[in-house]
Amino acid sequence: MLTCLPSTDRKRCSRRLEPRLRDLRRFLVVALTLGGLCVAPGVAGAAGPGVELSIHQASGSSLRYFKLNAHAGTVARAGSITVANPTGRPVKVRLDPVNGLTDSMLGSDYALAGKAPSGSTRWLDLGARRLTIPPHSSSSVAVAILVPGSAKPGDYLSGISIQTLQREQVTRPARGMVIGETYRYVIGVETLLPGRRRPDIHFTGARVVRWPASVVFLLSATNSGNVILKNVYGNARITQGSRQVRSMTIPPDTFVSHTGIQIPLSTPGEHPRAGTVYRVRAKLVYSGGVAYLDTYVRFGRHAAYVQSQYTPRRGRDAGGVPWAALGSAVAGLLALALVALWWRRRRRHPLSPKATLSLLRRRLAVSGEQGAPLSLIYLDVVASRGVKRRFVKVLRPALRGADAIGDLGNGRLLVILPETSDELARGLASELTAVLGRAGLGHMVGPTHALTADAGLEAEQLIAQVNNQRADDQPTGYRAAGTLA
């Protein structure tokens, strides 16, 4: 994804590729990604095997994104985008306006192409939305801003998503798989309307939830002003009485105007009872003021119930056990022990590529019948077969019994997580990366990302969904995601 807001620098790019919730435990959700390549305006950039992009500003500016001054009730010409096809076959390209966002830990970001446009995104006027570019040819698309008369002064961020519609495929008949790649880029469009600037960041509250791996505090903040604020920084602190639960520094980055975020603070060491009260204090410093938060949050009964599903119960059950029932229980335990021993030996090795693909199709069918979400992990591993067994040994204790680890071949592992929602999967995406790092395997695996399929989706639709989803997570450049057919 091409992100071209001026605040997107090398420091932010490197930080955005790190796990955001490194303290969360038990699950891992991975999508294959490639990051970071900005395209200079007026100069063709290597945008992947499908197309090459260059932007041409009407103002002649050398910025790597569109930035223009406009007035309410006028039409402003931003420039044009040239999409070149260096290949020997026709290429189909899709262009969509997308909303500008702020990442949960600050920094500019963009919404999915399928999201309904809002705000300044609706002002974007593209000369074409679909292109078919002949071999070794190029097409130019004019970009203009149609500013309504009701538009108010301020800074506005939107983007132009550019995506190739066909996939690059690599077929491996012996493995029974087809791996495809879909590319998407986003060019930022910053529109400045003259008038009084009003910077205003404030917190709107906080809440505490339980994700499978840990208790997480979510701090809500919004930039309700009309300025895209850069170098916003701060800190947050969670306490219970005199005990400090967690403190965190928020590094400086961008807070896009007219957007809100939820800053996550994970606390894997916390196992509170329902009704436990915490104090949450935080601040965000920006040019023009300081936003403060000082409030109390309560760990509710629903969060306690979720916690009980992922943590062992403490204490003993009341009441005695009849001897007959005890004998039956002992016999059952012996049988279970034999089954567990067999299952443990089986789970030391990943499933074969054929068995992995078969299990994925069965899980998708069950997901469609029961209406339960299904999450996956796509893990790119540079390791031999023997080292893969070590990966399984490290990952398995953090997964549930119903989860499966399969081998896709060529150094790739897939973890299948049934009945796992998008919220839970995203909250757990970084923890197993930390687990692998502590086990000395972090240098042998790429970054991990969430991929969740709603009930009823086929395998190809599932991977196509993560192609768009993960593209928005990248700060700059382009990425490719694997597709199973």
N, C-alpha and C positions, 0 to 999 in steps of 0.2 A: 504494500500500500504506500502510495506517495503522499506524505504529509508535509506541507510546505508552509506552515506558520513560522514566522521568523524566530519564535522562541524555541523551536525544536532544534536543539544543539546536540553535540556529540555526547555530552554528559547525560542528557535525558535519554538519548537513544540507547546508551548502554544500560541505564537503569531500567528502562521499560522492558528489556529482555530478561531481567532478573525476575525470579518469582516474587510476587507481591505479598503473598500470605505464607511466608516460609515456615510459620509455626503450626500450620494446620496439618492434621495427621489422618492416616488410614487409607485414603484413596489417592489415585493419580488419574488425571484425565489429560491425554496428550493428542495433539494434532501436529502433523509434520509441517514445519514452517521454514521459510527463508525470509530474512529481513533486510532492510535498509539500503535503499539507493535513491537519492534525490536526482531529479532531472533538471538540468540547467535550462533556463529559457533561451530559445533560439538555437540551441545545440541539441542534436539528436542524442538521446540517452539510451543506453542498453536496457530496455524495459522487459527483457525476457525473450524467450525463443519465438513468441508470437508477433509482437509489434514493438516499435520504437516510438517514443514520444518526444515532442519538443513544444514549448509554449512561447508565444510571441505577444508581448504586452503592447497595447495600443500606445501607452505612454513612453515606450522605449526603455523602460526600467529593466535592470538586470536581475531583479529579484526572482527567486525560484518558485514563486506563487503569484497569483493575481492579487494586486492591491491597487485600489482606485478610490478616488474621491467622487462622490455623487451628490445630487440634491433630490429632495423629495419631489415626486411628480415628474421626473425626467427619465430619459433612457441614457445609460452610460455604456459606452463600448469598452469592454475589458481587453479584448484582443482575440487571439485564436489559438487553437490546439491543433498541431499537426500529428497525425497518427500514420506511421509508415509501416509497410509490410515488407520486411527484408527476405521473406521466404519465397519458395517457388510454388505456393498454392494460395488460393484466396483465403482471407481471414475475415471473420465476422466480429464486429466490435459493438459493445453496448455502452452508452453514456447516460448517466443519471445524476441529477442533483441530489446531494446528501446533506443532512444536518450536521453542523459543527457541534461538538460535545467537549466536555472536560472529563478526563480520566479520573478514576476514584482517588488516585494519589496525586492529582494535579497533572497538567499537561494537556495540550489540545488533542482531540481525537475526532472521529467521524462515525456517523451511524451507518447501519447497513443500507444497501441500495434499495431494499424493499420497504423500508420504513417510510411512513407518510411525511412529506416535506412540511416544514413549519418555519415561521419567521422569514429571515432573509433568503432561505433556500428557495422559497416560492418566487423570489424575484429573478432567479437565474433563468436566462433564455439561451438555449443552445441551438445552433443552426441545424443540428441533426442529433437524433437519439440512437440511431442504428446505422452502422456502416458496414459495407462489404467492400473490402479493399483488395484489388487484383494483385497478383504476384509482383513483387519488386515495384510497387507503386505506393502512393500516399494520398491521404485525404485531409483537408483542413476543416475544422468546425469553428464557426464564429461564436464568441461568448459575449453576451451583453447582460446588463443589469437593468430590469424594469422596476424602478423604485416608485411605489405608490405615493400618492399625495399625502396619505396619512402617516407616512413613515416619520419616526422621531429621530432626533440627533443621536449619534453614538457610533460604536464600532460593532460590526456584524461579521460573523464567520460562517461560511458554508463551504461546500466542496463539490467537486465534479468527479464522480466515480467512473473509471474507464476499465472495462472488463472484456477480455476475449471470451467468446461464447463456446469455442471448441476446446477440447482438452487434448494435450499432448499425451499419448498413450505409449506405454511400454508393456508388451505382452510377454508373459512367461507361461507357455502352455503346460510345461512340466509341473508347475505349481498350481495351475488352475486359477490364476489370478490375472487381472488387468489393472495396472496402476496408471492413474491419469493425473494431470496437473492443470489447474485453473488459475489464471493470473488476474489480479485486480490492482488498480492504482487509484489514488485520490489526489487531486490537485486542489489546494486550498484557494478560496476566494474571500478576501477581506475587503469589506465595503465600509467606507468612512463617510458619515453624513455630518455636515458642519453643525455646530451648536455647542451648548454647554455640556461639559463632560462631568459625569457624576459617578465616581467609583463607590461601590457599596457591596461589601461582602458581609454576610451575617450567618450565624448558625441558626438552624431551625429546630434543633432537638437532637436526641440520641436515643438509642434503644439497644438492648442486649438480646442476642439470639443464640441458639445452640446449633452449630453445624456438626456433622458427624465427627470431625476431628477435634473440635475445641469450641469453647465459648468465644463468641465474637461480638465486640462492641462496634456499632455502626453510628458514626457521627455525621449528621446531615448538615450541609452548608450550601449556600446558594450565592451566586453573583447576580444580584438583582439590579446592579448598576448598568450603565451603558458603555463601559470601558472594558476592553480585553486586557486584563491585568497580568503583567509579567513579574517574575521574581517574587511570587507569593510564597511565604514560608511560615512555619509555626511549629507547634508541638502539642502533644496530648498526654494526659495522665489519668489513669484509673486507680481509684483507691477504695478500700473497704475498711472503714474506721481509720485506724492509724497504719494499716498495712497497705503498702503500695503493690498493686496488682500488675500494672504495666505502664511504662512510659515510652514515648516514641517521638522522634524528631521528624518533622515533615519537611523534606528538602525543597528548595526554591524551584518553582516552575510556574506554568501559566494557568490562569483561571479564566475561561472564556465567558464573555458577557451573556446574560440571559440563560445560564445553565446552572444546574445543581449537581451535587455529588454526595456520596456516602463514603466517608473515610473508614476503612475497616481496621480494627485493632484485635488481633487474635490472641487468646490467652490459653494455650494448651494445658497449663498446669492447674486451671480452675475447674472444680467440680462442685458448683454450689447447689444448695437445696432450693426448692421453690420458695419464693418470697425473699431471697437474699437481695439486699439493696447495695448498690455501688454508687460512688460519686464520680462523675465524669467532668474533667476540666480540660479545656483546650483553647488555643488561640491561633489565629491566622493573621499575619502581618502583611500589609499590602500598601502600595503607594496611595496614600489618602486616608489611612486609618488602620485600626486593629479590630478584629472580630473576636469576641470572647464567648466561651461556653462554660457554664458551671451549673450542672443539674444532677439529679439523682435518677437512676434507672433501677427497675426491679426485674429480677430473674423470674419469669412467670411459670405457671404450671405447664403450659404447652412446651416451653423450652426445656423444662425439667423432664417431660415425657420423652422428647427427642433425645435428650442426654441419656436416658435410661436404655435406649435402644442401642447405644454405642459404647456404653461403659459397663463393666461387670457390677452386679449387685453386691452390696455389702451387708454383712450381718447374716443371721440365720433365721430361717422360717420358724415360726412358733408351732408347737404341737409335735406329738410323737408320730412314729411310723410303725404300723403293724408288722409283725415278723414275716407273715406271708408275703406282704407287699414288698418287704425288704429283700426277701429271697428272690422274688421275681425281678426286682430292680438290679440285684447283683448279677443275675444271669443276663439281663438285658445289657448291663454295662460291659460284661465280658464280650458279648457279641458286638457291641458298639466299638469296643477297644480293637477288636480284630479288623472291623471295617475301617476304623480310623487309621490303623497302621497301614492297611492297603492304600487308603486314600492319601495318606501322607507321602508314601513312596511315589504314588502317581503324580502328586502335585509338586515334586521336586524338579520335574522337567516341564517345559512349555509344551502345549499341544502342537501337533504337526500342522503345517500350513493347510492341508486339506481338512483336518478336523477343526481348525480355527474358523475357516470359512463356513463350514457346515454349522458350527455352533452359532456363529453370528446370524446366519439366516434363520435358525430356529428361534433365537432370542428376539429377532425383529418380528417374527410371526406371533410369538407370545405377547410381545408388547402391543401389537395391533389388536389382538383378541381381548386383552385385559385392560387396555388403555393406560398402561404403566410406562413411564419414560425409561429409556435405555441410554446409558452413557458408555463411551469408549475411551481407551487410551491408545494413542499411536506413538510408539517409542522407537526412535531411531538409535540403534546401538551399534557401536563399532567394537565388535567383540567376536571371539570364537565361540563354538558350540559349548565348550566347557565353561566359559565365562558367563554365557547366557544362563546356565544353571545357577550360577552365583547371583545373577540378577533376580531370578525367580525366588531364591532363598531369602534375599533381602526384602523383596516386595511383598511376598506372601503374608508375613505376619501383620502387615498393615491393611490387608484386604479381608472382606467377608468370605464365608465359606462358599457362597453362590457365585462369587467372582471367578473368572477364568483368565489365565495368561496363555496366549498362543504365540506361535512363531510364524511370522509371515515370510521368512526366508530373507536372505541378503542382509542379515543383521538387524531385522526389524521385529519388534514385539508388539502385540496388541492385547490390551486388557479389556475385557468385556464386563461391564458393571450393570446388572439388571436392577430395575426399580430404583434408579438414582436420578433425582431431578436435576435441572439445569443449575439451580441455586446451590445445591449441595455439591455438585460436580465442580463448579467454578471455585467454590470456596476451598476445595481440596486439591486444586490443580498443582500447587507448589510444594505440598508437604513431602511427597515421595521423592521429588527432586532433592530436597534437603536430606531425606533418608539415604538416597544413593550417594550424596556428597559425603555424609558422615561415614559411609561404608567404603569410601575411597573409589567410588565408581562414577563420580560426577563428571569427570573428564571424558567418559566414554559414551555419554548420552546427550542428545540435544535438549532444548527447552520443552517443557510439557504444557499442554493447553487443553481446555475443556471442549468436549464434543458430545452433544446430547441429541438424541433422536426422539421426537414425539411419536406416540403410537401410530402405526399405520404407514410409516415411511419405509421405502425400500432402501437397500444398501447404498445404491448410487445416489439417491436423494439425500441420504444421511451425510455422505461425504461432501456432496455439493453444498450442503448447509454449512459445514465447517469451513469450506473454502471462503465463503463470504464472511463468516463470523470471525475467523482468525485474521483475515485481511485487515479488519478494523482495529485489531489489537496491536498491529505493527506501527511504530512511529514513522518510519520512512521506508521507501523502496518497494519491493515486491516480494511475494511469497508463493510457494507451491504446496499443494496438499495432495496426499495419496487418495486414490479412489479404488474401492473394491467393487467388482461387478459380479 
